Amino acid sequence: LFFDHCLITCCWIFKFRIKSNGQIDQFKAHLIAYNFNEVFSLNFIKTFALVVCIQLVFLILAIITK
């Protein structure tokens, strides 16, 4: 991270659905960015958030393993 850039913090949100017999039916995890503290004319362009698409990760791993 560059010295003049701001970092956006994040947190994980976990959500799951339980069947009637007590087993977990579905489990989801979301990465949520928060603490938006940029000012439009001051540091709006220089704010950095590390976000990646899972398909991009799979593509990079596939290219590396070839």
Residue pairs with C-beta under 8 A, 6 or more apart in sequence:
1 7
1 48
2 46
2 48
4 46
5 43
5 46
5 47
5 48
6 37
6 38
6 43
6 46
6 47
6 48
7 47
7 48
7 49
8 33
8 34
8 35
8 36
8 47
8 48
8 49
9 33
9 34
9 35
10 31
10 32
10 33
10 34
10 49
11 31
11 32
11 34
12 29
12 30
12 31
12 32
13 29
13 30
13 31
13 32
14 27
14 28
14 29
15 27
15 28
15 29
15 30
16 24
16 25
16 26
16 27
16 28
17 24
17 25
17 26
17 27
18 24
18 25
19 25
31 51
33 49
33 51
38 44
38 47
